[in-house]
Amino acid sequence: MTLEILTPDKQIFEGTATSVSLPGALGSFEILDNHAPIISTLNDGKLTIRSKGSEDVFFIKGGVVEALDNKVTVLAEGIIHK
């Protein structure tokens, strides 16, 4: 799937991923390849990107996520650190 992470200031990540774990408002959840369409609010917390044996971790400050047609877009209020 294609993943894009944006903040109001800049693009943080764009690329392919096999899964992404997110800090949802009702608890953490994971989006995998070919996930059903979803829109969710996000809390502050850890966002983990997994792709072909590698793992990247970001700490985001709230936001929203949308998954549609195997494209995941995360609009984060900010990135606390990587």
HELIX and SHEET records of a PDB file:
SHEET    1   A 5 GLN A  11  THR A  16  0                                        
SHEET    2   A 5 THR A   2  LEU A   6 -1                                        
SHEET    3   A 5 LYS A  71  ALA A  76  1                                        
SHEET    4   A 5 GLY A  63  LEU A  68 -1                                        
SHEET    5   A 5 ILE A  38  LEU A  42 -1                                        
SHEET    1   B 5 GLY A  27  LEU A  32  0                                        
SHEET    2   B 5 SER A  19  GLY A  24 -1                                        
SHEET    3   B 5 GLY A  45  SER A  51 -1                                        
SHEET    4   B 5 SER A  54  ILE A  60 -1                                        
SHEET    5   B 5 ILE A  79  HIS A  81 -1                                        
END                                                                             
